[in-house]
Amino acid sequence: MSEQTQLIPGNSLITETPEEGRALAVKIARLTIKITQPDAEVREKLRPTYANDAAMLIAVGQTVAAEFAIIAQANNYWR
């Protein structure tokens, strides 16, 4: 894992709004992919494969949803 990559941007899951929380969930999911496959060229080559595979796209959505659930809980569901 790259020591320069911060997996939790700003080292906090606290956000002002659910919209910011959702954006953070997407960013964390993307950082997970970047750490898992650090070669940008390989990621670019793989993009057309998963972009056209419904199961892979659903898996991406599930990953973001799981991250968002954790962020929502950390923010007391913005109450």
Backbone torsions as a table, in degrees:
resi	resn	phi	psi	omega
1	MET	NA	137.2	179.5
2	SER	-68.9	130.8	179.3
3	GLU	-72.9	-16.5	-179.5
4	GLN	-86.0	-18.0	-178.1
5	THR	-83.8	120.6	177.4
6	GLN	-92.5	113.3	-174.1
7	LEU	-74.0	-27.2	174.6
8	ILE	-115.9	97.9	-177.7
9	PRO	-54.6	128.5	-178.7
10	GLY	72.9	5.2	179.9
11	ASN	54.6	34.3	-179.4
12	SER	-151.2	144.5	174.1
13	LEU	-97.5	-0.6	-177.5
14	ILE	-77.5	128.0	177.7
15	THR	-131.7	160.1	-179.3
16	GLU	-74.3	-35.0	-173.6
17	THR	-138.0	161.8	173.6
18	PRO	-59.6	-35.7	178.6
19	GLU	-61.1	-43.9	176.6
20	GLU	-65.0	-35.3	177.1
21	GLY	-64.5	-41.3	178.5
22	ARG	-64.8	-42.4	177.9
23	ALA	-62.3	-39.2	177.8
24	LEU	-65.2	-39.1	177.9
25	ALA	-60.9	-42.8	178.0
26	VAL	-63.4	-44.0	-178.9
27	LYS	-62.9	-43.6	179.5
28	ILE	-63.5	-41.7	178.1
29	ALA	-61.4	-42.6	179.1
30	ARG	-65.0	-39.5	178.3
31	LEU	-64.9	-34.6	177.5
32	THR	-62.0	-43.7	177.5
33	ILE	-63.5	-42.5	-179.3
34	LYS	-62.1	-39.4	178.8
35	ILE	-71.8	-38.9	-179.3
36	THR	-66.4	-41.2	177.6
37	GLN	-126.6	89.0	-174.8
38	PRO	-71.3	-14.2	-178.9
39	ASP	-82.5	107.9	-177.5
40	ALA	-60.2	-35.7	179.9
41	GLU	-64.4	-41.3	178.1
42	VAL	-65.6	-43.2	178.2
43	ARG	-59.3	-40.7	178.4
44	GLU	-63.6	-40.0	179.1
45	LYS	-66.9	-33.6	-177.9
46	LEU	-79.4	-22.9	-174.6
47	ARG	-53.2	-46.7	179.6
48	PRO	-61.7	-30.4	179.6
49	THR	-64.9	-54.0	-177.4
50	TYR	-76.6	-23.1	178.6
51	ALA	-66.8	-20.5	-178.4
52	ASN	-113.9	16.6	-178.6
53	ASP	-120.6	109.1	-176.2
54	ALA	-57.3	-40.1	-179.2
55	ALA	-63.9	-40.5	178.9
56	MET	-68.4	-38.6	178.0
57	LEU	-65.8	-38.6	176.2
58	ILE	-63.8	-40.5	178.2
59	ALA	-61.4	-39.4	176.7
60	VAL	-62.0	-45.8	178.3
61	GLY	-59.8	-39.8	178.5
62	GLN	-66.1	-37.9	178.4
63	THR	-63.6	-47.1	179.0
64	VAL	-63.2	-40.9	179.5
65	ALA	-61.9	-40.4	178.5
66	ALA	-64.6	-44.1	177.2
67	GLU	-61.5	-43.1	-178.9
68	PHE	-64.0	-38.6	178.8
69	ALA	-60.7	-41.3	178.3
70	ILE	-65.7	-44.2	179.8
71	ILE	-64.6	-42.4	178.8
72	ALA	-60.5	-43.7	178.9
73	GLN	-63.7	-42.5	179.5
74	ALA	-61.3	-28.0	-179.3
75	ASN	-97.3	16.9	-179.0
76	ASN	51.4	37.3	179.4
77	TYR	53.7	30.8	176.4
78	TRP	59.1	32.6	176.4
79	ARG	-96.0	NA	NA
